[in-house]
Structure formats: structure tokens, C-alpha cells
């Protein structure tokens, strides 16, 4: 999937959870990505975060430690 599409999708999730109390929003963002994104998508998102790719909402960046890292293939 293109980096732009992943960033857009992650930001949409974060935007929804920004309406919650902060800690709940961070946890909810990570949980949603863990529950509904396939391993390849999570791996690619984490790589974008680690590379410092611009455009991700702060909530996504704060949720990153809670996103399960899939095993490498």
C-alpha cells in the first residue's frame, strides 16, 4: 500500500479517537490498528514512523509503542 494511503488511514483513526480523553484516544488508536490492520500494514506503518515520515498526527505517533510489531518475513 502506498505510504500516503497508510498515513491517511492512520490519521483518520487518530482523528476519531481525538474526541476521547487523551490516554483513551492513544490506546484506542493502537487497539484499532492492532485489531483491524493486517501485519503488512502494521509493519509498513511502524517503518514510516521510525523513519520520521512527515504527515502523521501526533496521536498516531503516541500510539506507536502500543502497536504490535508483526514478525519479520
N, CA, C and O atoms as a Tripos MOL2 file, in Angstrom:
@<TRIPOS>MOLECULE
protein
  292   291    73     0     0
PROTEIN
NO_CHARGES

@<TRIPOS>ATOM
      1 N           0.8520   -1.1720    0.0000 N.3       1 UNK1
      2 CA          0.0000    0.0000    0.0000 C.3       1 UNK1
      3 C           0.9010    1.2390    0.0000 C.2       1 UNK1
      4 O           1.9870    1.2250    0.5780 O.2       1 UNK1
      5 N           0.4490    2.2800   -0.6380 N.am      2 UNK2
      6 CA          1.2730    3.4840   -0.7120 C.3       2 UNK2
      7 C           1.3970    4.1270    0.6720 C.2       2 UNK2
      8 O           0.4670    4.0690    1.4760 O.2       2 UNK2
      9 N           2.5460    4.7350    0.9380 N.am      3 UNK3
     10 CA          2.7230    5.4180    2.2290 C.3       3 UNK3
     11 C           1.6560    6.4810    2.4590 C.2       3 UNK3
     12 O           1.1790    6.6520    3.5810 O.2       3 UNK3
     13 N           1.2840    7.1900    1.4100 N.am      4 UNK4
     14 CA          0.2770    8.2410    1.5500 C.3       4 UNK4
     15 C          -1.0580    7.6740    2.0230 C.2       4 UNK4
     16 O          -1.7270    8.2690    2.8680 O.2       4 UNK4
     17 N          -1.4430    6.5180    1.4730 N.am      5 UNK5
     18 CA         -2.7110    5.8900    1.8480 C.3       5 UNK5
     19 C          -2.6640    5.4180    3.3000 C.2       5 UNK5
     20 O          -3.6320    5.6050    4.0370 O.2       5 UNK5
     21 N          -1.5480    4.8060    3.7240 N.am      6 UNK6
     22 CA         -1.4140    4.3620    5.1140 C.3       6 UNK6
     23 C          -1.4770    5.5370    6.0780 C.2       6 UNK6
     24 O          -2.1460    5.4680    7.1100 O.2       6 UNK6
     25 N          -0.7810    6.6130    5.7390 N.am      7 UNK7
     26 CA         -0.7950    7.8110    6.5860 C.3       7 UNK7
     27 C          -2.2130    8.3520    6.6820 C.2       7 UNK7
     28 O          -2.6750    8.7060    7.7670 O.2       7 UNK7
     29 N          -2.8980    8.4170    5.5590 N.am      8 UNK8
     30 CA         -4.2770    8.9260    5.5520 C.3       8 UNK8
     31 C          -5.1750    8.0650    6.4520 C.2       8 UNK8
     32 O          -5.9450    8.5900    7.2560 O.2       8 UNK8
     33 N          -5.0660    6.7520    6.3090 N.am      9 UNK9
     34 CA         -5.8950    5.8460    7.1000 C.3       9 UNK9
     35 C          -5.5810    5.9560    8.5960 C.2       9 UNK9
     36 O          -6.4920    6.0140    9.4220 O.2       9 UNK9
     37 N          -4.2950    5.9840    8.9380 N.am     10 UNK10
     38 CA         -3.9050    6.1030   10.3450 C.3      10 UNK10
     39 C          -4.3980    7.4270   10.9200 C.2      10 UNK10
     40 O          -4.8700    7.4770   12.0560 O.2      10 UNK10
     41 N          -4.2890    8.4910   10.1400 N.am     11 UNK11
     42 CA         -4.7440    9.7970   10.6060 C.3      11 UNK11
     43 C          -6.2620    9.8440   10.7920 C.2      11 UNK11
     44 O          -6.7520   10.5200   11.6970 O.2      11 UNK11
     45 N          -7.0090    9.1320    9.9460 N.am     12 UNK12
     46 CA         -8.4600    9.0760   10.1170 C.3      12 UNK12
     47 C          -8.8210    8.4120   11.4460 C.2      12 UNK12
     48 O          -9.7160    8.8700   12.1560 O.2      12 UNK12
     49 N          -8.1180    7.3310   11.7720 N.am     13 UNK13
     50 CA         -8.3620    6.6320   13.0380 C.3      13 UNK13
     51 C          -8.0420    7.5660   14.2010 C.2      13 UNK13
     52 O          -8.8240    7.6830   15.1440 O.2      13 UNK13
     53 N          -6.9000    8.2210   14.1310 N.am     14 UNK14
     54 CA         -6.4960    9.1370   15.2020 C.3      14 UNK14
     55 C          -7.4900   10.2790   15.3480 C.2      14 UNK14
     56 O          -7.8220   10.6660   16.4690 O.2      14 UNK14
     57 N          -7.9660   10.8180   14.2480 N.am     15 UNK15
     58 CA         -8.9330   11.9190   14.3000 C.3      15 UNK15
     59 C         -10.1830   11.4910   15.0570 C.2      15 UNK15
     60 O         -10.7110   12.2540   15.8670 O.2      15 UNK15
     61 N         -10.6570   10.2780   14.7980 N.am     16 UNK16
     62 CA        -11.8240    9.7850   15.5280 C.3      16 UNK16
     63 C         -11.5250    9.7160   17.0290 C.2      16 UNK16
     64 O         -12.3280   10.1790   17.8400 O.2      16 UNK16
     65 N         -10.3860    9.1470   17.4000 N.am     17 UNK17
     66 CA        -10.0760    8.9360   18.8030 C.3      17 UNK17
     67 C          -9.6470   10.2140   19.5290 C.2      17 UNK17
     68 O          -9.5720   10.2190   20.7580 O.2      17 UNK17
     69 N          -9.3650   11.2880   18.8020 N.am     18 UNK18
     70 CA         -9.0280   12.5570   19.4400 C.3      18 UNK18
     71 C         -10.2110   13.1550   20.1930 C.2      18 UNK18
     72 O         -10.0350   14.0650   21.0030 O.2      18 UNK18
     73 N         -11.4090   12.6500   19.9320 N.am     19 UNK19
     74 CA        -12.5870   13.1410   20.6570 C.3      19 UNK19
     75 C         -12.7000   12.5080   22.0490 C.2      19 UNK19
     76 O         -13.5210   12.9340   22.8620 O.2      19 UNK19
     77 N         -11.8890   11.5100   22.3150 N.am     20 UNK20
     78 CA        -11.8930   10.8150   23.6110 C.3      20 UNK20
     79 C         -10.8740   11.4760   24.5420 C.2      20 UNK20
     80 O         -10.0480   12.2660   24.0850 O.2      20 UNK20
     81 N         -10.9210   11.1650   25.8390 N.am     21 UNK21
     82 CA         -9.8360   11.6140   26.7210 C.3      21 UNK21
     83 C          -8.4970   11.1240   26.1500 C.2      21 UNK21
     84 O          -8.4300   10.0590   25.5380 O.2      21 UNK21
     85 N          -7.4520   11.8980   26.3540 N.am     22 UNK22
     86 CA         -6.1840   11.6560   25.6550 C.3      22 UNK22
     87 C          -5.6770   10.2220   25.7900 C.2      22 UNK22
     88 O          -5.4140    9.5740   24.7770 O.2      22 UNK22
     89 N          -5.5340    9.7150   26.9990 N.am     23 UNK23
     90 CA         -4.9880    8.3630   27.1910 C.3      23 UNK23
     91 C          -5.8710    7.3180   26.5230 C.2      23 UNK23
     92 O          -5.3720    6.3510   25.9480 O.2      23 UNK23
     93 N          -7.1740    7.5130   26.5990 N.am     24 UNK24
     94 CA         -8.1100    6.5860   25.9570 C.3      24 UNK24
     95 C          -7.9620    6.6670   24.4340 C.2      24 UNK24
     96 O          -8.0430    5.6480   23.7470 O.2      24 UNK24
     97 N          -7.7480    7.8560   23.9190 N.am     25 UNK25
     98 CA         -7.5650    8.0260   22.4790 C.3      25 UNK25
     99 C          -6.3130    7.3510   21.9600 C.2      25 UNK25
    100 O          -6.3310    6.7140   20.9070 O.2      25 UNK25
    101 N          -5.2180    7.4940   22.7070 N.am     26 UNK26
    102 CA         -3.9570    6.8540   22.3060 C.3      26 UNK26
    103 C          -4.1360    5.3380   22.3070 C.2      26 UNK26
    104 O          -3.7650    4.6590   21.3500 O.2      26 UNK26
    105 N          -4.7080    4.8140   23.3930 N.am     27 UNK27
    106 CA         -4.9290    3.3690   23.4950 C.3      27 UNK27
    107 C          -5.9020    2.8850   22.4230 C.2      27 UNK27
    108 O          -5.7060    1.8150   21.8470 O.2      27 UNK27
    109 N          -6.9320    3.6530   22.1550 N.am     28 UNK28
    110 CA         -7.9160    3.2720   21.1480 C.3      28 UNK28
    111 C          -7.3330    3.2580   19.7460 C.2      28 UNK28
    112 O          -7.6630    2.3870   18.9410 O.2      28 UNK28
    113 N          -6.4690    4.2170   19.4530 N.am     29 UNK29
    114 CA         -5.8200    4.2530   18.1430 C.3      29 UNK29
    115 C          -4.9700    3.0000   17.9490 C.2      29 UNK29
    116 O          -5.0560    2.3390   16.9140 O.2      29 UNK29
    117 N          -4.1520    2.6760   18.9470 N.am     30 UNK30
    118 CA         -3.3060    1.4800   18.8560 C.3      30 UNK30
    119 C          -4.1590    0.2220   18.7570 C.2      30 UNK30
    120 O          -3.8710   -0.6570   17.9450 O.2      30 UNK30
    121 N          -5.2000    0.1260   19.5690 N.am     31 UNK31
    122 CA         -6.0470   -1.0640   19.5770 C.3      31 UNK31
    123 C          -6.7440   -1.2510   18.2290 C.2      31 UNK31
    124 O          -6.8230   -2.3690   17.7210 O.2      31 UNK31
    125 N          -7.2440   -0.1670   17.6530 N.am     32 UNK32
    126 CA         -7.9220   -0.2750   16.3590 C.3      32 UNK32
    127 C          -6.9550   -0.7840   15.2890 C.2      32 UNK32
    128 O          -7.2950   -1.6740   14.5100 O.2      32 UNK32
    129 N          -5.7660   -0.2230   15.2580 N.am     33 UNK33
    130 CA         -4.7760   -0.6560   14.2670 C.3      33 UNK33
    131 C          -4.4050   -2.1220   14.5110 C.2      33 UNK33
    132 O          -4.3030   -2.8960   13.5590 O.2      33 UNK33
    133 N          -4.2040   -2.5080   15.7650 N.am     34 UNK34
    134 CA         -3.8820   -3.9030   16.0800 C.3      34 UNK34
    135 C          -4.9960   -4.8550   15.6750 C.2      34 UNK34
    136 O          -4.7310   -5.9410   15.1600 O.2      34 UNK34
    137 N          -6.2310   -4.4550   15.9030 N.am     35 UNK35
    138 CA         -7.3730   -5.3390   15.6590 C.3      35 UNK35
    139 C          -7.7600   -5.4530   14.1800 C.2      35 UNK35
    140 O          -8.2320   -6.5030   13.7440 O.2      35 UNK35
    141 N          -7.5630   -4.3840   13.4120 N.am     36 UNK36
    142 CA         -8.1280   -4.3630   12.0630 C.3      36 UNK36
    143 C          -7.1190   -4.2560   10.9250 C.2      36 UNK36
    144 O          -7.4860   -4.4450    9.7660 O.2      36 UNK36
    145 N          -5.8670   -3.9590   11.2240 N.am     37 UNK37
    146 CA         -4.8690   -3.8630   10.1640 C.3      37 UNK37
    147 C          -4.1100   -5.1700   10.0610 C.2      37 UNK37
    148 O          -3.7440   -5.7700   11.0720 O.2      37 UNK37
    149 N          -3.8770   -5.6070    8.8410 N.am     38 UNK38
    150 CA         -3.1160   -6.8290    8.6410 C.3      38 UNK38
    151 C          -1.6330   -6.5690    8.9740 C.2      38 UNK38
    152 O          -1.1920   -5.4200    8.9910 O.2      38 UNK38
    153 N          -0.8810   -7.6290    9.2350 N.am     39 UNK39
    154 CA          0.5160   -7.4610    9.6410 C.3      39 UNK39
    155 C           1.3570   -6.6160    8.6860 C.2      39 UNK39
    156 O           2.1730   -5.8090    9.1320 O.2      39 UNK39
    157 N           1.1700   -6.7890    7.3930 N.am     40 UNK40
    158 CA          1.9610   -5.9830    6.4370 C.3      40 UNK40
    159 C           1.7110   -4.4950    6.6090 C.2      40 UNK40
    160 O           2.6380   -3.6900    6.5220 O.2      40 UNK40
    161 N           0.4640   -4.1330    6.8520 N.am     41 UNK41
    162 CA          0.1290   -2.7180    7.0280 C.3      41 UNK41
    163 C           0.7570   -2.1780    8.3120 C.2      41 UNK41
    164 O           1.3100   -1.0780    8.3160 O.2      41 UNK41
    165 N           0.6750   -2.9450    9.3980 N.am     42 UNK42
    166 CA          1.2760   -2.5070   10.6640 C.3      42 UNK42
    167 C           2.7880   -2.3820   10.5240 C.2      42 UNK42
    168 O           3.3820   -1.4210   11.0130 O.2      42 UNK42
    169 N           3.4070   -3.3450    9.8610 N.am     43 UNK43
    170 CA          4.8610   -3.3010    9.6620 C.3      43 UNK43
    171 C           5.2530   -2.0530    8.8770 C.2      43 UNK43
    172 O           6.2130   -1.3660    9.2270 O.2      43 UNK43
    173 N           4.5040   -1.7680    7.8140 N.am     44 UNK44
    174 CA          4.8130   -0.6010    6.9780 C.3      44 UNK44
    175 C           4.5830    0.7000    7.7520 C.2      44 UNK44
    176 O           5.3870    1.6260    7.6460 O.2      44 UNK44
    177 N           3.5060    0.7830    8.5210 N.am     45 UNK45
    178 CA          3.2410    1.9860    9.3150 C.3      45 UNK45
    179 C           4.3610    2.2130   10.3250 C.2      45 UNK45
    180 O           4.8520    3.3340   10.4610 O.2      45 UNK45
    181 N           4.7650    1.1710   11.0260 N.am     46 UNK46
    182 CA          5.8330    1.3270   12.0150 C.3      46 UNK46
    183 C           7.1420    1.7480   11.3560 C.2      46 UNK46
    184 O           7.9030    2.5260   11.9320 O.2      46 UNK46
    185 N           7.4100    1.2420   10.1580 N.am     47 UNK47
    186 CA          8.6090    1.6580    9.4290 C.3      47 UNK47
    187 C           8.5330    3.1420    9.0720 C.2      47 UNK47
    188 O           9.5330    3.8550    9.1580 O.2      47 UNK47
    189 N           7.3510    3.6070    8.6720 N.am     48 UNK48
    190 CA          7.1870    5.0340    8.3560 C.3      48 UNK48
    191 C           7.4120    5.8900    9.5980 C.2      48 UNK48
    192 O           8.0540    6.9380    9.5320 O.2      48 UNK48
    193 N           6.8800    5.4370   10.7250 N.am     49 UNK49
    194 CA          7.0440    6.1820   11.9770 C.3      49 UNK49
    195 C           8.5250    6.2360   12.3550 C.2      49 UNK49
    196 O           9.0460    7.2960   12.7010 O.2      49 UNK49
    197 N           9.1940    5.0880   12.2850 N.am     50 UNK50
    198 CA         10.6140    5.0310   12.6500 C.3      50 UNK50
    199 C          11.4840    5.8720   11.7330 C.2      50 UNK50
    200 O          12.5140    6.3970   12.1560 O.2      50 UNK50
    201 N          11.0700    5.9990   10.4720 N.am     51 UNK51
    202 CA         11.8300    6.8080    9.5100 C.3      51 UNK51
    203 C          11.5640    8.2990    9.6740 C.2      51 UNK51
    204 O          12.2130    9.1240    9.0310 O.2      51 UNK51
    205 N          10.5980    8.6470   10.5460 N.am     52 UNK52
    206 CA         10.2750   10.0610   10.7400 C.3      52 UNK52
    207 C           9.4970   10.6610    9.5870 C.2      52 UNK52
    208 O           9.5730   11.8640    9.3390 O.2      52 UNK52
    209 N           8.7520    9.8330    8.8870 N.am     53 UNK53
    210 CA          7.9570   10.3030    7.7550 C.3      53 UNK53
    211 C           6.9720   11.3720    8.2240 C.2      53 UNK53
    212 O           6.2260   11.1470    9.1770 O.2      53 UNK53
    213 N           6.9610   12.5230    7.5710 N.am     54 UNK54
    214 CA          6.0420   13.5860    7.9920 C.3      54 UNK54
    215 C           4.5990   13.2750    7.6240 C.2      54 UNK54
    216 O           4.3270   12.4460    6.7550 O.2      54 UNK54
    217 N           3.6860   13.9510    8.2960 N.am     55 UNK55
    218 CA          2.2770   13.8820    7.9500 C.3      55 UNK55
    219 C           1.4190   13.0870    8.9060 C.2      55 UNK55
    220 O           0.1920   13.1300    8.8160 O.2      55 UNK55
    221 N           2.0440   12.3560    9.8280 N.am     56 UNK56
    222 CA          1.2570   11.5750   10.7850 C.3      56 UNK56
    223 C           0.8210   12.4590   11.9490 C.2      56 UNK56
    224 O           1.5940   13.2800   12.4440 O.2      56 UNK56
    225 N          -0.4140   12.2830   12.3740 N.am     57 UNK57
    226 CA         -0.9460   13.0510   13.5030 C.3      57 UNK57
    227 C          -0.2170   12.6380   14.7820 C.2      57 UNK57
    228 O           0.2090   11.4900   14.9110 O.2      57 UNK57
    229 N          -0.0750   13.5600   15.7190 N.am     58 UNK58
    230 CA          0.5900   13.2330   16.9880 C.3      58 UNK58
    231 C          -0.0130   12.0230   17.6960 C.2      58 UNK58
    232 O           0.7140   11.2550   18.3270 O.2      58 UNK58
    233 N          -1.3200   11.8420   17.6020 N.am     59 UNK59
    234 CA         -1.9650   10.7000   18.2500 C.3      59 UNK59
    235 C          -1.4280    9.3800   17.6950 C.2      59 UNK59
    236 O          -1.2460    8.4240   18.4490 O.2      59 UNK59
    237 N          -1.1730    9.3180   16.3910 N.am     60 UNK60
    238 CA         -0.6140    8.1050   15.7800 C.3      60 UNK60
    239 C           0.7810    7.8540   16.3380 C.2      60 UNK60
    240 O           1.1230    6.7260   16.6910 O.2      60 UNK60
    241 N           1.5740    8.9010   16.4150 N.am     61 UNK61
    242 CA          2.9420    8.7600   16.9230 C.3      61 UNK61
    243 C           2.9430    8.3100   18.3810 C.2      61 UNK61
    244 O           3.7700    7.4900   18.7790 O.2      61 UNK61
    245 N           2.0220    8.8420   19.1740 N.am     62 UNK62
    246 CA          1.9380    8.4430   20.5760 C.3      62 UNK62
    247 C           1.4320    7.0130   20.7180 C.2      62 UNK62
    248 O           1.7840    6.3270   21.6780 O.2      62 UNK62
    249 N           0.6200    6.5580   19.7860 N.am     63 UNK63
    250 CA          0.0740    5.2020   19.8350 C.3      63 UNK63
    251 C           1.0910    4.1550   19.3720 C.2      63 UNK63
    252 O           0.9240    2.9680   19.6510 O.2      63 UNK63
    253 N           2.1310    4.5810   18.6770 N.am     64 UNK64
    254 CA          3.0820    3.6410   18.0720 C.3      64 UNK64
    255 C           3.6300    2.5850   19.0360 C.2      64 UNK64
    256 O           3.7040    1.4170   18.6550 O.2      64 UNK64
    257 N           4.0150    2.9390   20.2600 N.am     65 UNK65
    258 CA          4.5270    1.8910   21.1520 C.3      65 UNK65
    259 C           3.5010    0.8040   21.4740 C.2      65 UNK65
    260 O           3.8810   -0.3050   21.8500 O.2      65 UNK65
    261 N           2.2260    1.1010   21.3330 N.am     66 UNK66
    262 CA          1.1780    0.1310   21.6070 C.3      66 UNK66
    263 C           0.7590   -0.6940   20.3920 C.2      66 UNK66
    264 O          -0.0790   -1.5890   20.5050 O.2      66 UNK66
    265 N           1.3400   -0.3950   19.2380 N.am     67 UNK67
    266 CA          1.0190   -1.1410   18.0300 C.3      67 UNK67
    267 C           1.9010   -2.3850   17.9770 C.2      67 UNK67
    268 O           3.1270   -2.2940   18.0480 O.2      67 UNK67
    269 N           1.2610   -3.5490   17.8520 N.am     68 UNK68
    270 CA          2.0100   -4.8090   17.8230 C.3      68 UNK68
    271 C           2.8610   -4.8900   16.5640 C.2      68 UNK68
    272 O           2.3800   -4.6820   15.4500 O.2      68 UNK68
    273 N           4.1460   -5.2000   16.7720 N.am     69 UNK69
    274 CA          5.0660   -5.3560   15.6540 C.3      69 UNK69
    275 C           4.9700   -6.7940   15.1410 C.2      69 UNK69
    276 O           5.2510   -7.7380   15.8800 O.2      69 UNK69
    277 N           4.5710   -6.9610   13.8730 N.am     70 UNK70
    278 CA          4.4780   -8.3100   13.3160 C.3      70 UNK70
    279 C           5.8850   -8.9090   13.1420 C.2      70 UNK70
    280 O           6.8770   -8.1930   13.0060 O.2      70 UNK70
    281 N           5.9290  -10.2190   13.1520 N.am     71 UNK71
    282 CA          7.2090  -10.9060   12.9080 C.3      71 UNK71
    283 C           7.6860  -10.5810   11.4930 C.2      71 UNK71
    284 O           6.8880  -10.4340   10.5670 O.2      71 UNK71
    285 N           8.9840  -10.4760   11.3560 N.am     72 UNK72
    286 CA          9.5550  -10.2170   10.0290 C.3      72 UNK72
    287 C           9.4060  -11.4710    9.1710 C.2      72 UNK72
    288 O           9.4640  -12.5920    9.6780 O.2      72 UNK72
    289 N           9.2140  -11.2720    7.8780 N.am     73 UNK73
    290 CA          9.0550  -12.4110    6.9720 C.3      73 UNK73
    291 C          10.3250  -12.6960    6.2330 C.2      73 UNK73
    292 O          10.3750  -13.6230    5.4250 O.2      73 UNK73
@<TRIPOS>BOND
     1     1     2 1
     2     2     3 1
     3     3     4 2
     4     3     5 am
     5     5     6 1
     6     6     7 1
     7     7     8 2
     8     7     9 am
     9     9    10 1
    10    10    11 1
    11    11    12 2
    12    11    13 am
    13    13    14 1
    14    14    15 1
    15    15    16 2
    16    15    17 am
    17    17    18 1
    18    18    19 1
    19    19    20 2
    20    19    21 am
    21    21    22 1
    22    22    23 1
    23    23    24 2
    24    23    25 am
    25    25    26 1
    26    26    27 1
    27    27    28 2
    28    27    29 am
    29    29    30 1
    30    30    31 1
    31    31    32 2
    32    31    33 am
    33    33    34 1
    34    34    35 1
    35    35    36 2
    36    35    37 am
    37    37    38 1
    38    38    39 1
    39    39    40 2
    40    39    41 am
    41    41    42 1
    42    42    43 1
    43    43    44 2
    44    43    45 am
    45    45    46 1
    46    46    47 1
    47    47    48 2
    48    47    49 am
    49    49    50 1
    50    50    51 1
    51    51    52 2
    52    51    53 am
    53    53    54 1
    54    54    55 1
    55    55    56 2
    56    55    57 am
    57    57    58 1
    58    58    59 1
    59    59    60 2
    60    59    61 am
    61    61    62 1
    62    62    63 1
    63    63    64 2
    64    63    65 am
    65    65    66 1
    66    66    67 1
    67    67    68 2
    68    67    69 am
    69    69    70 1
    70    70    71 1
    71    71    72 2
    72    71    73 am
    73    73    74 1
    74    74    75 1
    75    75    76 2
    76    75    77 am
    77    77    78 1
    78    78    79 1
    79    79    80 2
    80    79    81 am
    81    81    82 1
    82    82    83 1
    83    83    84 2
    84    83    85 am
    85    85    86 1
    86    86    87 1
    87    87    88 2
    88    87    89 am
    89    89    90 1
    90    90    91 1
    91    91    92 2
    92    91    93 am
    93    93    94 1
    94    94    95 1
    95    95    96 2
    96    95    97 am
    97    97    98 1
    98    98    99 1
    99    99   100 2
   100    99   101 am
   101   101   102 1
   102   102   103 1
   103   103   104 2
   104   103   105 am
   105   105   106 1
   106   106   107 1
   107   107   108 2
   108   107   109 am
   109   109   110 1
   110   110   111 1
   111   111   112 2
   112   111   113 am
   113   113   114 1
   114   114   115 1
   115   115   116 2
   116   115   117 am
   117   117   118 1
   118   118   119 1
   119   119   120 2
   120   119   121 am
   121   121   122 1
   122   122   123 1
   123   123   124 2
   124   123   125 am
   125   125   126 1
   126   126   127 1
   127   127   128 2
   128   127   129 am
   129   129   130 1
   130   130   131 1
   131   131   132 2
   132   131   133 am
   133   133   134 1
   134   134   135 1
   135   135   136 2
   136   135   137 am
   137   137   138 1
   138   138   139 1
   139   139   140 2
   140   139   141 am
   141   141   142 1
   142   142   143 1
   143   143   144 2
   144   143   145 am
   145   145   146 1
   146   146   147 1
   147   147   148 2
   148   147   149 am
   149   149   150 1
   150   150   151 1
   151   151   152 2
   152   151   153 am
   153   153   154 1
   154   154   155 1
   155   155   156 2
   156   155   157 am
   157   157   158 1
   158   158   159 1
   159   159   160 2
   160   159   161 am
   161   161   162 1
   162   162   163 1
   163   163   164 2
   164   163   165 am
   165   165   166 1
   166   166   167 1
   167   167   168 2
   168   167   169 am
   169   169   170 1
   170   170   171 1
   171   171   172 2
   172   171   173 am
   173   173   174 1
   174   174   175 1
   175   175   176 2
   176   175   177 am
   177   177   178 1
   178   178   179 1
   179   179   180 2
   180   179   181 am
   181   181   182 1
   182   182   183 1
   183   183   184 2
   184   183   185 am
   185   185   186 1
   186   186   187 1
   187   187   188 2
   188   187   189 am
   189   189   190 1
   190   190   191 1
   191   191   192 2
   192   191   193 am
   193   193   194 1
   194   194   195 1
   195   195   196 2
   196   195   197 am
   197   197   198 1
   198   198   199 1
   199   199   200 2
   200   199   201 am
   201   201   202 1
   202   202   203 1
   203   203   204 2
   204   203   205 am
   205   205   206 1
   206   206   207 1
   207   207   208 2
   208   207   209 am
   209   209   210 1
   210   210   211 1
   211   211   212 2
   212   211   213 am
   213   213   214 1
   214   214   215 1
   215   215   216 2
   216   215   217 am
   217   217   218 1
   218   218   219 1
   219   219   220 2
   220   219   221 am
   221   221   222 1
   222   222   223 1
   223   223   224 2
   224   223   225 am
   225   225   226 1
   226   226   227 1
   227   227   228 2
   228   227   229 am
   229   229   230 1
   230   230   231 1
   231   231   232 2
   232   231   233 am
   233   233   234 1
   234   234   235 1
   235   235   236 2
   236   235   237 am
   237   237   238 1
   238   238   239 1
   239   239   240 2
   240   239   241 am
   241   241   242 1
   242   242   243 1
   243   243   244 2
   244   243   245 am
   245   245   246 1
   246   246   247 1
   247   247   248 2
   248   247   249 am
   249   249   250 1
   250   250   251 1
   251   251   252 2
   252   251   253 am
   253   253   254 1
   254   254   255 1
   255   255   256 2
   256   255   257 am
   257   257   258 1
   258   258   259 1
   259   259   260 2
   260   259   261 am
   261   261   262 1
   262   262   263 1
   263   263   264 2
   264   263   265 am
   265   265   266 1
   266   266   267 1
   267   267   268 2
   268   267   269 am
   269   269   270 1
   270   270   271 1
   271   271   272 2
   272   271   273 am
   273   273   274 1
   274   274   275 1
   275   275   276 2
   276   275   277 am
   277   277   278 1
   278   278   279 1
   279   279   280 2
   280   279   281 am
   281   281   282 1
   282   282   283 1
   283   283   284 2
   284   283   285 am
   285   285   286 1
   286   286   287 1
   287   287   288 2
   288   287   289 am
   289   289   290 1
   290   290   291 1
   291   291   292 2
@<TRIPOS>SUBSTRUCTURE
     1 UNK1         2 RESIDUE 1 A UNK
     2 UNK2         6 RESIDUE 1 A UNK
     3 UNK3        10 RESIDUE 1 A UNK
     4 UNK4        14 RESIDUE 1 A UNK
     5 UNK5        18 RESIDUE 1 A UNK
     6 UNK6        22 RESIDUE 1 A UNK
     7 UNK7        26 RESIDUE 1 A UNK
     8 UNK8        30 RESIDUE 1 A UNK
     9 UNK9        34 RESIDUE 1 A UNK
    10 UNK10       38 RESIDUE 1 A UNK
    11 UNK11       42 RESIDUE 1 A UNK
    12 UNK12       46 RESIDUE 1 A UNK
    13 UNK13       50 RESIDUE 1 A UNK
    14 UNK14       54 RESIDUE 1 A UNK
    15 UNK15       58 RESIDUE 1 A UNK
    16 UNK16       62 RESIDUE 1 A UNK
    17 UNK17       66 RESIDUE 1 A UNK
    18 UNK18       70 RESIDUE 1 A UNK
    19 UNK19       74 RESIDUE 1 A UNK
    20 UNK20       78 RESIDUE 1 A UNK
    21 UNK21       82 RESIDUE 1 A UNK
    22 UNK22       86 RESIDUE 1 A UNK
    23 UNK23       90 RESIDUE 1 A UNK
    24 UNK24       94 RESIDUE 1 A UNK
    25 UNK25       98 RESIDUE 1 A UNK
    26 UNK26      102 RESIDUE 1 A UNK
    27 UNK27      106 RESIDUE 1 A UNK
    28 UNK28      110 RESIDUE 1 A UNK
    29 UNK29      114 RESIDUE 1 A UNK
    30 UNK30      118 RESIDUE 1 A UNK
    31 UNK31      122 RESIDUE 1 A UNK
    32 UNK32      126 RESIDUE 1 A UNK
    33 UNK33      130 RESIDUE 1 A UNK
    34 UNK34      134 RESIDUE 1 A UNK
    35 UNK35      138 RESIDUE 1 A UNK
    36 UNK36      142 RESIDUE 1 A UNK
    37 UNK37      146 RESIDUE 1 A UNK
    38 UNK38      150 RESIDUE 1 A UNK
    39 UNK39      154 RESIDUE 1 A UNK
    40 UNK40      158 RESIDUE 1 A UNK
    41 UNK41      162 RESIDUE 1 A UNK
    42 UNK42      166 RESIDUE 1 A UNK
    43 UNK43      170 RESIDUE 1 A UNK
    44 UNK44      174 RESIDUE 1 A UNK
    45 UNK45      178 RESIDUE 1 A UNK
    46 UNK46      182 RESIDUE 1 A UNK
    47 UNK47      186 RESIDUE 1 A UNK
    48 UNK48      190 RESIDUE 1 A UNK
    49 UNK49      194 RESIDUE 1 A UNK
    50 UNK50      198 RESIDUE 1 A UNK
    51 UNK51      202 RESIDUE 1 A UNK
    52 UNK52      206 RESIDUE 1 A UNK
    53 UNK53      210 RESIDUE 1 A UNK
    54 UNK54      214 RESIDUE 1 A UNK
    55 UNK55      218 RESIDUE 1 A UNK
    56 UNK56      222 RESIDUE 1 A UNK
    57 UNK57      226 RESIDUE 1 A UNK
    58 UNK58      230 RESIDUE 1 A UNK
    59 UNK59      234 RESIDUE 1 A UNK
    60 UNK60      238 RESIDUE 1 A UNK
    61 UNK61      242 RESIDUE 1 A UNK
    62 UNK62      246 RESIDUE 1 A UNK
    63 UNK63      250 RESIDUE 1 A UNK
    64 UNK64      254 RESIDUE 1 A UNK
    65 UNK65      258 RESIDUE 1 A UNK
    66 UNK66      262 RESIDUE 1 A UNK
    67 UNK67      266 RESIDUE 1 A UNK
    68 UNK68      270 RESIDUE 1 A UNK
    69 UNK69      274 RESIDUE 1 A UNK
    70 UNK70      278 RESIDUE 1 A UNK
    71 UNK71      282 RESIDUE 1 A UNK
    72 UNK72      286 RESIDUE 1 A UNK
    73 UNK73      290 RESIDUE 1 A UNK
